[in-house]
Amino acid sequence: MIQGFKEFISRGNAIDLAVGMVIGAAFTAVVTALVEQVINPLIGGIFGEPNFDDVAAFTIGDATVKPGAVITALVSFLLVALALYFFIIIPMNKLAERRNAGVEEAPAADADDVAVLKEIRDLLIVQNADGGEGQNR
């Protein structure tokens, strides 16, 4: 059982997944800081409130229902998506375009290899047509 565990954790895909999770967690902190410390204060400065938690709030008995919290969560989601798109996705796509601008795609197969394979195919066809007598050529 321990040998199986060692094999599992030493596989490349398990290690890649773990690294991706750590990088994702660190990246989450960057995006959260961007939204909470830059974008939300800008919204608060423009509209007066950085969240909508108290919009349409009402009380039933001792409980306070805050439908505005859903609006705050949706706006937060959209702000995170906006921050990711404009500050990460677009720059990374531009960087990839610049890297690939001068790169030509490699041919599917070397022309010499294809020619040799065609010759072998043709010789096999001739050999089979001769009933195997073409082997002494």
Backbone as a ProteinNet text record, in pm:
[ID]
protein_1_A
[PRIMARY]
MIQGFKEFISRGNAIDLAVGMVIGAAFTAVVTALVEQVINPLIGGIFGEPNFDDVAAFTIGDATVKPGAVITALVSFLLVALALYFFIIIPMNKLAERRNAGVEEAPAADADDVAVLKEIRDLLIVQNADGGEGQNR
[TERTIARY]
82.2	0	87.9	195.2	283.4	354.4	393.4	457.1	361.2	234.7	134.6	118.6	122.3	112.8	234	353.1	474.9	465.4	416.3	400.8	300.1	191.6	87.7	141.5	210.1	255.7	374.9	445	559.9	522.9	398.9	355.4	360.8	392.1	401.1	270.4	158.7	32.4	-14.4	17.1	-20.1	62	188.4	273.8	231.7	201.9	155.1	26.4	-63.6	-188.5	-163.5	-73.8	-42.5	18.9	110	171.2	64.6	-23.1	-131.8	-222.8	-250.6	-335.9	-267.3	-138.6	-65.1	-58.2	-27.1	-21.8	-160.1	-263.8	-400.7	-438.6	-399	-429	-355.8	-230.7	-154.7	-213.7	-254.9	-313	-447.4	-522	-648.9	-626.9	-519.2	-488.3	-462.6	-394.7	-367.4	-497.7	-582.2	-708.5	-798.7	-805.1	-886.7	-837.7	-708.4	-653.7	-688	-678	-711.2	-857.1	-946.1	-1089.2	-1122.3	-1076.6	-1116.2	-1044	-919	-842.5	-837.7	-873.7	-869.3	-1008.2	-1071.5	-1198	-1313.5	-1329.7	-1438.7	-1429.9	-1312.7	-1306.7	-1343	-1306.8	-1347.7	-1499.9	-1562.8	-1708.5	-1770	-1712.9	-1761	-1746.9	-1637	-1617.2	-1715.5	-1751.8	-1843.3	-1988.7	-2028	-2168.6	-2199.4	-2098.8	-2122.3	-2118	-2138.7	-2136.8	-2062.9	-1966.7	-1897.5	-1974.3	-2084.7	-2164.8	-2312.9	-2394.3	-2539.5	-2610	-2540.2	-2595.8	-2726.3	-2738.7	-2857.7	-2969.1	-2949	-3053.9	-3168.5	-3288.6	-3412.1	-3410.6	-3335.4	-3333	-3464.2	-3509.7	-3631.5	-3618.8	-3705.6	-3698.7	-3824.6	-3804.3	-3914.7	-3886	-3962.3	-3936.1	-3800.3	-3713	-3578.7	-3476.9	-3519.3	-3426.7	-3429.5	-3312.4	-3301.7	-3264.5	-3348	-3325.3	-3262.4	-3150.1	-3076	-3059.8	-3159.7	-3146.6	-3033.3	-2997.5	-2889.2	-2755.3	-2741.7	-2617.4	-2593.5	-2702.1	-2689.4	-2638.8	-2690.8	-2644.6	-2495.9	-2455.5	-2314	-2228.2	-2273.1	-2197.9	-2187.5	-2295.8	-2293.5	-2200	-2207.4	-2119.1	-1974.1	-1948.6	-1813.1	-1762.1	-1847	-1810.7	-1776	-1859.9	-1835.1	-1707.1	-1679.1	-1556.4	-1432.7	-1440.1	-1327.6	-1307.2	-1416.3	-1406.7	-1349.5	-1392.9	-1343.6	-1194.4	-1154.1	-1012.6	-927.8	-974.7	-901.3	-888.1	-998.1	-996.9	-904.8	-921.4	-846.8	-702.8	-676.8	-542.4	-458.6	-522.3	-447.9	-466	-588.9	-614.9	-566.7	-607.7	-568.2	-415.8	-346.6	-200.3	-132.2	-180.9	-120.3	-142.8	-260.8	-286.4	-196.8	-177.1	-87.4	55.5	98.3	232.5	249.8	148.9	154.7	159.5	82.2	84.4	222.5	285.7	419.7	521.8	509.7	602	586.2	461.4	434	440.4	463.6	462.2	568.1	688.8	795.4	816.1	731.1	748.7	666.8	735.9	665.8	634.5	523.8	488.4	577.8	620	703.3	619.5	680.8	604.5	564.1	453.6	400.9	501.8	568.5	671.7	777.2	899.7	1008.7	983	1005.9	978.6	1061	1186	1269.3	1211.6	1161.7	1100.9	979.9	899.7	780	819.6	920.9	965.4	1016.3	1094.5	1145.9	1030.8	935.6	820.1	739.4	726.2	654.7	729.8	863.2	943.3	926.5	929.9	912.2	774.9	673	536.9	530.6	588.1	584.8	659.3	775.1	850	771.2	701.1	618.7	504	447	338	390.5	505.6	566.6	601	658.3	698.5	576.3	467.8	347.2	281.9	294.2	235.7	313.1	444.2	527.2	517.9	443.9	432.2	554.3	628.2	746.6	872.8	860.8	977.7	1058.5	1002.7	1074.4	1172.8	1195.8	1284.7	1430.2	1465.8	1605.2	1648.1	1576.3	1611	1722.7
-118	0	126.2	124.8	241.6	260.1	151.4	161.6	225.1	185.5	244.4	393.6	433.5	574.9	651.1	593.1	657.3	676.5	575	586	694	701.7	801.9	943.6	970	1107.5	1144.8	1047.2	1079.9	1089.9	1063.9	1080.8	1227.8	1255.5	1393.8	1468.7	1402.4	1474.6	1511.3	1430.4	1463.9	1582.7	1586.1	1697.6	1823.9	1812.7	1928.4	1984.2	1895.5	1938.2	2011.5	1959	2023.8	2161.9	2172.2	2302	2398.9	2350.1	2434.3	2484.5	2399.3	2440.3	2549.3	2533.8	2633.3	2765.7	2760.6	2882.2	2946.2	2865.3	2917.5	2987.2	2928.7	2991.2	3123.8	3127.7	3252.4	3355.8	3311.3	3401.6	3455.4	3374.1	3418.2	3537.9	3535.7	3647.9	3774.6	3762.9	3879.7	3937.2	3850.9	3897.3	3955.8	3891.5	3942.2	4080.1	4097.5	4227.5	4333.5	4298.2	4391.9	4435.7	4340	4371.7	4447.1	4395.7	4455.6	4586.6	4601	4720.1	4826.4	4790.5	4888.3	4911.7	4805.8	4822.8	4857.5	4785.3	4815.6	4957.2	5006.3	5144.4	5245.7	5215.2	5303.4	5306.6	5190	5183.2	5257.7	5238.5	5309.4	5459.3	5504.8	5647.4	5705.4	5626.9	5674.9	5666	5552.8	5530.3	5549.1	5566.8	5590.1	5465.7	5348.8	5221.5	5117.9	5046.2	4942.1	4810.6	4798.6	4676	4708.6	4610.7	4627.6	4543.6	4506.8	4415.4	4465.4	4595	4647.4	4689.2	4673.2	4707.3	4607.9	4658.4	4578.5	4484.3	4518.9	4434.8	4451.1	4340.9	4345.8	4247.6	4268.5	4187.5	4104.3	3978.8	3888	3835.2	3881	3841.3	3895.5	3807.3	3847.5	3834.2	3780.7	3756.7	3872.3	3907.8	4010.4	3940.6	3961.8	3903.7	4011.6	3978.5	4075.5	4024.8	4047.9	4007.5	4081.8	4197.7	4274.2	4202.7	4110.1	4033.1	3949.3	3903.4	3827.5	3920.1	4041.9	4139.5	4169.3	4185.2	4209	4092.6	3969.5	3852.2	3847.3	3879	3879.5	3988.2	4106.3	4215.1	4177.9	4117.6	4074.7	3972.3	3877.3	3777	3843.6	3935.6	4004.2	4087.8	4149	4226.9	4137.8	4022.5	3928.3	3880.7	3846.1	3802.2	3914.5	4037.5	4152.6	4172.7	4165.6	4181.8	4072.3	3949.2	3838.7	3860	3897.5	3911.9	4024.3	4143.4	4258.7	4265	4210.9	4221.6	4094.3	3981.9	3857	3796.3	3769.1	3697.3	3776.5	3902	3981.5	3997.3	4037.7	4047.8	3914.2	3803.3	3673.7	3634.7	3663.5	3634.9	3718.7	3845.9	3932.6	3881.2	3837.2	3782	3655.7	3569.1	3446.6	3479.7	3581.4	3622.3	3671.6	3749.8	3801.3	3688.4	3591.9	3478.2	3395.2	3379.3	3294	3368.4	3498.7	3578.8	3532.5	3501.1	3462.3	3313.6	3237.1	3092.1	3029.7	2952.2	2878.5	2739	2688	2552.6	2452.3	2351.5	2247	2163.7	2118.2	2032.9	1903.4	1847	1725.8	1612.3	1597.4	1494.7	1548.8	1507.4	1550.3	1498.3	1582	1543.8	1421.5	1412.4	1296.5	1168.9	1177.5	1060.6	1013.2	1107.1	1072.1	1006.6	1059.8	1002.1	859.9	835.6	700.9	605.3	650.6	565.3	531.2	626.8	601	499.1	509.6	412.8	273	261.8	131.2	75	160.6	116.7	64.7	140.9	100.6	-30.7	-49	-174	-291.1	-269.5	-376.7	-413.2	-313.2	-340.2	-423.6	-385.3	-459.5	-600.7	-613	-744	-834.8	-782.4	-863.4	-897.2	-807.9	-833.1	-943.1	-951.3	-1053.4	-1187.3	-1193.8	-1318.4	-1344.9	-1238.2	-1254.6	-1271	-1278.1	-1296.9	-1169.8	-1053.1	-927.1	-901.4	-1000.5	-980.2	-972.5	-1027.7	-1033.4	-912.9	-810.5	-691.9	-618.4
0	0	0	76.3	82.6	-50.6	-116.9	-248.3	-348.6	-344.1	-433.1	-408	-280.7	-246.9	-299.8	-285.6	-336.6	-487.7	-557.9	-702.4	-739.2	-662.1	-689.1	-673.9	-562.6	-539.5	-626.3	-681.5	-765.6	-913.6	-947.4	-1085.8	-1121.6	-1245.2	-1290.7	-1281.4	-1315.8	-1316	-1175.1	-1074.6	-937.5	-888.4	-923.7	-883.8	-958.1	-1087	-1163.6	-1104	-1064.4	-1003.7	-872.6	-791.2	-663.7	-686	-781.2	-811.5	-862.7	-948.1	-999.1	-888.5	-791.8	-679.3	-596.6	-570.6	-491	-565.9	-694.5	-775.1	-781.5	-797	-800.4	-670.8	-557.8	-428.4	-415.2	-457	-450.5	-545.7	-662	-760.3	-712.3	-638.8	-581.6	-490.4	-413.2	-324.5	-404.7	-519.2	-603.3	-659	-713.5	-771.4	-662.9	-547.4	-437.4	-393.7	-382.5	-344.4	-448.7	-575.8	-682.4	-672.8	-651.5	-645.1	-516.8	-401.7	-274	-243.9	-287.8	-252.4	-361.7	-484.4	-593	-652	-701.2	-773.6	-679.3	-568.7	-475.8	-418.7	-376.4	-330.7	-439.6	-565	-674.1	-687	-677.1	-684.2	-565	-446.7	-328.1	-342.9	-404	-425.7	-524.9	-625.2	-729.3	-682.7	-625.5	-591.3	-442.7	-359.8	-217.7	-130.9	-185.2	-110.5	-193.4	-133.6	-211.2	-218.2	-144.9	-154.4	-145.6	-177.5	-183	-77.5	28.1	128.5	190.1	212.8	281	186.2	55	-41.9	-27.6	-12.9	-1.8	118.3	222.7	343.6	419	478.5	559.2	674	772	892.4	905.8	942.7	973.8	1113.4	1209.4	1347.6	1389.7	1433.6	1474.1	1360.1	1247.2	1135.3	1036	987.3	883.4	753.1	652.6	520.1	432.6	370.4	289.6	146	62.1	-78.1	-149.2	-99.5	-159.9	-151.6	-55.9	-44.2	-169.3	-231.6	-356.6	-467.3	-469	-568.2	-545.8	-419.6	-387.9	-436.5	-413.6	-457.7	-610.1	-679.7	-826.4	-879	-820.3	-862.8	-834.3	-719.3	-684.6	-785.6	-820.8	-920.6	-1053.3	-1096.5	-1223.3	-1217.5	-1103	-1088.8	-1092.9	-1029.5	-1034.2	-1177.7	-1246.3	-1386	-1473.2	-1449	-1523.3	-1498.2	-1372.7	-1338.4	-1402.7	-1396	-1459	-1609	-1671.6	-1816.2	-1860.9	-1804.4	-1852.4	-1801.9	-1684.5	-1628.3	-1642.3	-1677.7	-1691.2	-1830.9	-1869.6	-1994.6	-2116.2	-2126.9	-2243.8	-2251	-2141.8	-2152.1	-2184.8	-2128.6	-2158.1	-2303.9	-2358.5	-2500.3	-2589.8	-2554.5	-2632.9	-2626.8	-2509.5	-2493.3	-2578.4	-2577.3	-2658	-2807.1	-2849.4	-2990.6	-3029.2	-2942.2	-2971.9	-2980.2	-2890.6	-2891.9	-3018.2	-3062.6	-3177.9	-3310.3	-3308.2	-3431.1	-3531	-3485.7	-3577.1	-3587	-3523.2	-3521.2	-3632.4	-3717.8	-3822.7	-3772.1	-3817.4	-3776.7	-3848.8	-3776.6	-3834.2	-3930.1	-4039.4	-4130.7	-4060.7	-4104.6	-4041.2	-4047.9	-4158.2	-4173.2	-4268.5	-4250.1	-4336.1	-4477.8	-4576.5	-4715.4	-4757.3	-4709.5	-4742.9	-4682.7	-4560.6	-4497.1	-4575.6	-4620.4	-4696	-4827.9	-4893.5	-5020.7	-5002	-4895.3	-4867.8	-4838.3	-4759.8	-4729.1	-4854.2	-4945.3	-5070.1	-5155.8	-5159.1	-5235	-5176.5	-5044.9	-4979.9	-5012.9	-5006.6	-5040	-5182.5	-5274.9	-5415.2	-5437.9	-5372.6	-5384.6	-5328.5	-5217.5	-5161.1	-5254.1	-5318.2	-5413	-5530.1	-5583.6	-5695.8	-5651.1	-5531.8	-5479.9	-5464.3	-5411.4	-5393.1	-5526.5	-5623.2	-5755.6	-5829	-5803.8	-5868.6	-5797.7	-5693.6	-5618.7	-5536.8	-5502.8	-5422.9	-5505.4	-5641	-5725.2	-5738	-5703.9	-5718.6	-5606.7	-5522.2	-5409.4	-5453.2	-5565.3	-5604.7	-5686.8	-5689.7	-5765.6	-5703.3
[MASK]
+++++++++++++++++++++++++++++++++++++++++++++++++++++++++++++++++++++++++++++++++++++++++++++++++++++++++++++++++++++++++++++++++++++++++

